[in-house]
Amino acid sequence: MSQDATVVRTAGDDACRAVIDAVAAARGVRPIDLDTPLYEAVDPDALRALFPADGRPSATTVEFAWTDCLVTVADGGRVTVTRTGSR
């Protein structure tokens, strides 16, 4: 079963890990079973720089498509995933 998902990061959480976990939850699969690597959709180093694990505030929002999902990472650590396909 798959559905939209939202994950709220806390200080110390890696932005890339939060995205991977949220997309896996939305697709109803384990993170290891995602068929496309994150780096094919977004630069992981840039994502980590914009949303550091130390919890520094950021007035940035990043949105990108990945594995039939629309991923939004916003200030405050919120990762929102909306399913866009049936895959």
C-alpha atoms as an extended CHARMM CRD file, in Angstrom:
* protein
*
        87  EXT
         1         1  MET       CA              0.0000000000        0.0000000000        0.0000000000  PROA      1               0.0000000000
         2         2  SER       CA              1.3330000000        3.4260000000       -0.8580000000  PROA      2               0.0000000000
         3         3  GLN       CA              0.2460000000        6.8940000000        0.1210000000  PROA      3               0.0000000000
         4         4  ASP       CA              1.5490000000       10.4210000000        0.5540000000  PROA      4               0.0000000000
         5         5  ALA       CA              3.9700000000       10.8610000000        3.4350000000  PROA      5               0.0000000000
         6         6  THR       CA              5.3720000000       13.6210000000        5.6250000000  PROA      6               0.0000000000
         7         7  VAL       CA              8.4890000000       13.3170000000        7.7730000000  PROA      7               0.0000000000
         8         8  VAL       CA              9.6340000000       16.0010000000       10.2050000000  PROA      8               0.0000000000
         9         9  ARG       CA             13.3870000000       15.9510000000       10.7810000000  PROA      9               0.0000000000
        10        10  THR       CA             14.8650000000       16.7550000000       14.1420000000  PROA      10              0.0000000000
        11        11  ALA       CA             18.3350000000       18.1350000000       14.8150000000  PROA      11              0.0000000000
        12        12  GLY       CA             20.8920000000       15.4940000000       13.9490000000  PROA      12              0.0000000000
        13        13  ASP       CA             18.7820000000       13.9010000000       11.1990000000  PROA      13              0.0000000000
        14        14  ASP       CA             20.3150000000       13.8170000000        7.7330000000  PROA      14              0.0000000000
        15        15  ALA       CA             18.1680000000       15.5040000000        5.0660000000  PROA      15              0.0000000000
        16        16  CYS       CA             18.9230000000       12.8050000000        2.5020000000  PROA      16              0.0000000000
        17        17  ARG       CA             17.9820000000       10.0150000000        4.8980000000  PROA      17              0.0000000000
        18        18  ALA       CA             14.7140000000       11.8120000000        5.6850000000  PROA      18              0.0000000000
        19        19  VAL       CA             13.9060000000       12.1000000000        1.9640000000  PROA      19              0.0000000000
        20        20  ILE       CA             14.7180000000        8.4450000000        1.3240000000  PROA      20              0.0000000000
        21        21  ASP       CA             12.6240000000        7.2930000000        4.2800000000  PROA      21              0.0000000000
        22        22  ALA       CA              9.6680000000        9.4950000000        3.3160000000  PROA      22              0.0000000000
        23        23  VAL       CA              9.6800000000        8.3810000000       -0.3280000000  PROA      23              0.0000000000
        24        24  ALA       CA              9.9630000000        4.7330000000        0.6780000000  PROA      24              0.0000000000
        25        25  ALA       CA              7.0060000000        5.1600000000        3.0450000000  PROA      25              0.0000000000
        26        26  ALA       CA              4.9490000000        6.8710000000        0.3330000000  PROA      26              0.0000000000
        27        27  ARG       CA              5.7230000000        4.1020000000       -2.1390000000  PROA      27              0.0000000000
        28        28  GLY       CA              5.1400000000        1.3540000000        0.4130000000  PROA      28              0.0000000000
        29        29  VAL       CA              8.5970000000       -0.1700000000        0.0460000000  PROA      29              0.0000000000
        30        30  ARG       CA             11.7700000000       -0.4850000000        2.0830000000  PROA      30              0.0000000000
        31        31  PRO       CA             14.3710000000        2.2440000000        1.4080000000  PROA      31              0.0000000000
        32        32  ILE       CA             16.7200000000       -0.3740000000       -0.0640000000  PROA      32              0.0000000000
        33        33  ASP       CA             14.0190000000       -1.2710000000       -2.6180000000  PROA      33              0.0000000000
        34        34  LEU       CA             13.7820000000        2.1900000000       -4.2040000000  PROA      34              0.0000000000
        35        35  ASP       CA             14.6630000000        1.6580000000       -7.8580000000  PROA      35              0.0000000000
        36        36  THR       CA             16.4470000000        4.9570000000       -8.5760000000  PROA      36              0.0000000000
        37        37  PRO       CA             19.2710000000        6.4610000000       -6.4960000000  PROA      37              0.0000000000
        38        38  LEU       CA             18.5780000000        9.8310000000       -4.8860000000  PROA      38              0.0000000000
        39        39  TYR       CA             21.5720000000       11.4000000000       -6.6370000000  PROA      39              0.0000000000
        40        40  GLU       CA             19.8110000000       10.9610000000      -10.0000000000  PROA      40              0.0000000000
        41        41  ALA       CA             17.1220000000       13.4200000000       -8.8380000000  PROA      41              0.0000000000
        42        42  VAL       CA             19.0040000000       15.8980000000       -6.6410000000  PROA      42              0.0000000000
        43        43  ASP       CA             22.5810000000       16.5900000000       -5.5380000000  PROA      43              0.0000000000
        44        44  PRO       CA             22.8080000000       15.0560000000       -2.0310000000  PROA      44              0.0000000000
        45        45  ASP       CA             25.6400000000       17.4000000000       -1.0060000000  PROA      45              0.0000000000
        46        46  ALA       CA             23.5740000000       20.4320000000       -1.9990000000  PROA      46              0.0000000000
        47        47  LEU       CA             20.5570000000       19.0940000000       -0.1080000000  PROA      47              0.0000000000
        48        48  ARG       CA             22.6740000000       18.5860000000        3.0150000000  PROA      48              0.0000000000
        49        49  ALA       CA             24.1690000000       22.0760000000        2.6500000000  PROA      49              0.0000000000
        50        50  LEU       CA             20.7240000000       23.6750000000        2.3870000000  PROA      50              0.0000000000
        51        51  PHE       CA             19.2610000000       21.6240000000        5.2670000000  PROA      51              0.0000000000
        52        52  PRO       CA             22.1080000000       20.8560000000        7.6840000000  PROA      52              0.0000000000
        53        53  ALA       CA             21.7310000000       18.1580000000       10.3050000000  PROA      53              0.0000000000
        54        54  ASP       CA             22.6730000000       20.6130000000       13.0650000000  PROA      54              0.0000000000
        55        55  GLY       CA             19.2140000000       22.1810000000       12.8130000000  PROA      55              0.0000000000
        56        56  ARG       CA             20.3400000000       25.6080000000       11.6090000000  PROA      56              0.0000000000
        57        57  PRO       CA             17.2960000000       27.4500000000       10.2680000000  PROA      57              0.0000000000
        58        58  SER       CA             16.9330000000       27.8000000000        6.5280000000  PROA      58              0.0000000000
        59        59  ALA       CA             14.4370000000       29.9450000000        4.6490000000  PROA      59              0.0000000000
        60        60  THR       CA             14.7460000000       27.5740000000        1.7090000000  PROA      60              0.0000000000
        61        61  THR       CA             12.2980000000       25.1950000000        0.0830000000  PROA      61              0.0000000000
        62        62  VAL       CA             13.4560000000       22.6250000000       -2.4580000000  PROA      62              0.0000000000
        63        63  GLU       CA             11.0850000000       20.6520000000       -4.6590000000  PROA      63              0.0000000000
        64        64  PHE       CA             11.9990000000       17.8490000000       -7.0620000000  PROA      64              0.0000000000
        65        65  ALA       CA             10.5710000000       14.7400000000       -8.6970000000  PROA      65              0.0000000000
        66        66  TRP       CA             11.9010000000       11.3100000000       -7.7440000000  PROA      66              0.0000000000
        67        67  THR       CA             10.5260000000        7.8050000000       -8.3270000000  PROA      67              0.0000000000
        68        68  ASP       CA              6.9900000000        8.8780000000       -9.2260000000  PROA      68              0.0000000000
        69        69  CYS       CA              6.8410000000       11.2750000000       -6.2970000000  PROA      69              0.0000000000
        70        70  LEU       CA              6.9960000000       15.0260000000       -5.8250000000  PROA      70              0.0000000000
        71        71  VAL       CA              9.3420000000       15.6990000000       -2.9050000000  PROA      71              0.0000000000
        72        72  THR       CA              9.3100000000       18.9950000000       -0.9970000000  PROA      72              0.0000000000
        73        73  VAL       CA             11.9440000000       19.7410000000        1.6330000000  PROA      73              0.0000000000
        74        74  ALA       CA             11.2110000000       22.9010000000        3.5980000000  PROA      74              0.0000000000
        75        75  ASP       CA             12.5500000000       24.9390000000        6.4870000000  PROA      75              0.0000000000
        76        76  GLY       CA             11.9230000000       23.3490000000        9.8300000000  PROA      76              0.0000000000
        77        77  GLY       CA             12.9330000000       19.9410000000        8.5340000000  PROA      77              0.0000000000
        78        78  ARG       CA              9.6190000000       18.9870000000        6.9650000000  PROA      78              0.0000000000
        79        79  VAL       CA              9.8540000000       16.5170000000        4.0670000000  PROA      79              0.0000000000
        80        80  THR       CA              6.5680000000       16.0760000000        2.1880000000  PROA      80              0.0000000000
        81        81  VAL       CA              6.1040000000       13.4310000000       -0.4850000000  PROA      81              0.0000000000
        82        82  THR       CA              3.1610000000       13.3860000000       -2.8650000000  PROA      82              0.0000000000
        83        83  ARG       CA              2.6540000000       10.4170000000       -5.1590000000  PROA      83              0.0000000000
        84        84  THR       CA              2.4930000000       11.4250000000       -8.8220000000  PROA      84              0.0000000000
        85        85  GLY       CA              2.4260000000        8.0120000000      -10.4950000000  PROA      85              0.0000000000
        86        86  SER       CA              1.3160000000        4.4330000000      -10.0070000000  PROA      86              0.0000000000
        87        87  ARG       CA              4.7150000000        2.7510000000      -10.1030000000  PROA      87              0.0000000000
